[in-house]
Amino acid sequence: MARIRKIIVGEAGVEPTDAPPPFDAEDLEAPDELLSVLPLADMGSDLILGEEEKAAADTEVRRGVAVIRHYWQHAPHGPGVYRMIGESGEVLYVGKAKSVRKRIANYLREGGHTNRIARMISLTASMVFVSTATETEALLLETNYIKQMKPRFNVLMRDDKSFPYILLSRDHEAPQLTKHRGARSRKGDYFGPFASVWAVNRTLNALQRAFLLRSCTDSYYENRTRPCLLYQIKRCSAPCTGEISLHDYDHLASEARDFLSGKSRAVRELLAREMEQAAENLAFEQAARLRDRISALSTIQGAQGINPKTVEEADVFAIVEEAGHFCVEVFFFRASQNWGNRAYFPRADKSLSLSEVLDAFLAQFYSDKPAARLLLLSEEIENADVLAQALSERSGHKVEIAVPQRGEKKDLVEAARQNGRETLSRQLSEQASQEKLLAELAKAFGLERVLRRVEVYDNSHIMGTNAVGAMIVAGPSGFMKTHYRTFNIKGEELTPGDDYGMMREVLRRRFSRLLREDPIAPSPEAESEEAPPSEKNEAFPQWPDLILIDGGQGQFDAARAILDELGIDNVALASIAKGVDRDAGRETFFVTGRPPFRLPPRDPALYFVQRLRDEAHRFAIGTHRAKRRKEFTKSPLDEIAGIGPARKRALLNAFGTAKAISRAALPDLEKVPGINAASAKLIYDFFHERGK
């Protein structure tokens, strides 16, 4: 986190004077740009504007420039971060600079800007400045602000999932080999990142065959009395029951650690010598086991696709652009092995260059991830030196950023670039197909609006128990899983199994909250004429254009009543009832203002609705089952306030079961380690008051 030294807030900070001093061209980072000042209407805009629109746009930009000039005179001369804020308080843009004052001066021209910058200037109502000690700190702070505030004019990294790692623990006599995500709080060696769960699972499976290390939890290990199935299928050496000595097991763990650290050739040569020695000694079974282990190691290295000979550790980034959309393909190389790749689709204005998008993407990508010692890029970036310094300080080792021009490193970048092109082409093709399906769905339901957000609702329960409601969301990019929501049915007045009442509760909670957070629901024709097409396509709306209910006339009427109660009359509503004998293709649809109807059996819209309904059903059933499993494993001790995991573990170790704890006398409870007199009284009273 950057060390903040000074903050100037436009709304509540230093009041600007009515007559700010004129700015000097020397304050510009690029004074030569003043020589090419163009009227706003002649910027080569992608939009075709009439004379009146051009004049209005020029006026808005001049107003924005006047606002920025008011705040510019108070901008710090040193490094820092600035935020441009709109009238509603929305953060429009976050930027950093070595000299904030010089950077802000670039916005004081009334022409010569790209459409993106001109619109940003015209919407600016105030600015906030934060000074930092160094440009590196400014970069880190800028990245944190962008990820937290998600300004509409910044490049935004859309997928922010953590990467899986392989953990070889050091906190147990028999080290555990397992998959790990999240904070590295456990003592051990972490190897990664792996690009996907599939990549790490594949590697873990081969490592278990090669080194026979346990993957079970410590509690499972401690309670074994005979080897488990993994021992029988030669995936574990069973140290839990003494099938292998701890000394020999440590030797296996050391070999695995060396292999994952890059000493793969030495490990394979050692195993080969041991196999030959075993064969010479006529220990053919042992030689066969060593042969199988060598084969497993070959599987790890042979299935990697691209295995560099001269690059031991590197992250490779290649960016491509097509039809105004960007794709960043990332390859991970560790221990001279390819540990997978992942594609990202950052949100960025199409006027930005590949270099600018990649520059902004990298800072956000490494905001919560460790960096490799070498970053190979497909484009030169402006902040390479600052980013390398920041990543070196955070990682504790030197990080080098390079754009290779020849050799194997260049080949790695080109391979990533080619994968990126193919991935982006597939993405655009799928998105075009999805948009066609949304258009077909709107046509089938008689809607004139463009469907950008469709919400589908379903309930799941067994005779009213563990009832949950589920909402899935679909848009032009497919299923938007980050927008999925679940609802625990809480209504005490509901009759168990009342599907209509459950649907009413789910919709009331969903749209009551939406009205509080975003009170302006879109009208059917409200395709925000203010926003340019690029922003319309990128900003995923919070309000649905269509609500789909899994159910018949009763569910439809219940949903319609809730929307009427909340005063929401500009969101389309439809319900889908299962066909006769629940046959797919014979569904009946209910829409406001139309009698119930069916769609032709081969209609693409029908297949699309079935996909939406099945996804909502899958999500609802999965959530219900997870809740039910949690109920099965729930202990009465969970309901006692002040009794945490450590005390519950101590009680179960002392008495064995929750039933035995409920029957224990107060003096016996007080003897349990970690349970004081007050806690013992609390536990005793809980069980005996419940029994009365």
Summary of the structure (lengths in Angstrom):
residues: 692
radius of gyration: 31.1
end to end distance: 55.6
largest distance: 96.3
contacts: 2117
relative contact order: 0.06
helix: 46%
strand: 17%
